[in-house]
């Protein structure tokens, strides 16, 4: 479980099995890095499914500035 900080950027993926949205890791490039060709094998924190997620399955997300910190899997 991650605490999302207002204004910060994250790379997210949705589990192939349970569709839970999860943080892959904070995006230190603030949405600017080229992630084409990237591929990550990650186990779902919710259901344990181990999936392979490429750039097409990874979403950039900036948590809104006018939002409270939120928790996401």
C-alpha positions in Angstrom: 0.0 0.0 0.0 1.3 3.4 -1.0 0.4 6.9 0.3 0.0 9.2 -2.7 1.3 12.7 -2.1 -0.5 15.7 -3.7 1.4 17.0 -6.7 3.7 14.0 -7.0 3.9 11.8 -10.1 3.6 8.0 -10.2 3.7 5.1 -12.7 0.6 2.8 -12.2 -0.6 -0.4 -13.6 -3.9 -2.4 -13.3 -3.5 -6.0 -12.3 -4.3 -8.3 -15.3 -6.3 -10.6 -13.0 -8.2 -8.5 -10.4 -7.8 -5.1 -12.1 -6.7 -3.4 -8.9 -4.9 -0.1 -9.7 -1.4 -0.2 -8.2 1.7 2.0 -7.9 4.6 0.6 -9.8 6.9 3.3 -8.4 7.1 7.1 -8.1 7.9 8.8 -11.4 11.0 10.9 -10.6 10.9 12.3 -14.1 7.6 14.0 -13.3 5.9 12.5 -16.4 8.8 13.3 -18.8 10.8 10.0 -19.1 10.3 7.8 -22.2 9.1 4.4 -20.9 8.6 2.8 -24.4 10.4 -0.6 -24.4 10.1 -0.8 -20.6 8.7 -4.1 -19.2 8.2 -5.0 -15.5 7.3 -8.3 -13.9 5.3 -7.5 -10.8 3.2 -9.5 -8.3 -0.2 -7.9 -7.4 -0.4 -6.8 -3.8 -4.1 -7.6 -3.8 -4.4 -11.1 -5.3 -0.8 -12.2 -5.8 -1.0 -12.6 -9.6 2.4 -12.2 -11.2 2.1 -10.2 -14.5 4.3 -8.7 -17.1 3.5 -5.1 -17.8 5.0 -3.1 -20.7 4.7 0.6 -21.6 1.2 0.1 -23.0 -0.1 -1.1 -19.6 1.7 1.5 -17.5 -0.1 4.8 -16.8 1.4 8.1 -15.7 -0.5 9.7 -12.9 -0.1 13.0 -11.0 -2.0 13.1 -7.8 -4.0 16.4 -7.7 -2.5 19.3 -5.7 -5.8 20.1 -4.1 -6.3 16.6 -2.7 -5.6 14.9 0.5 -3.0 12.2 0.6 -4.6 9.0 -0.6 -3.8 5.3 -0.2 -3.6 3.0 -3.2 -2.4 -0.6 -3.5 
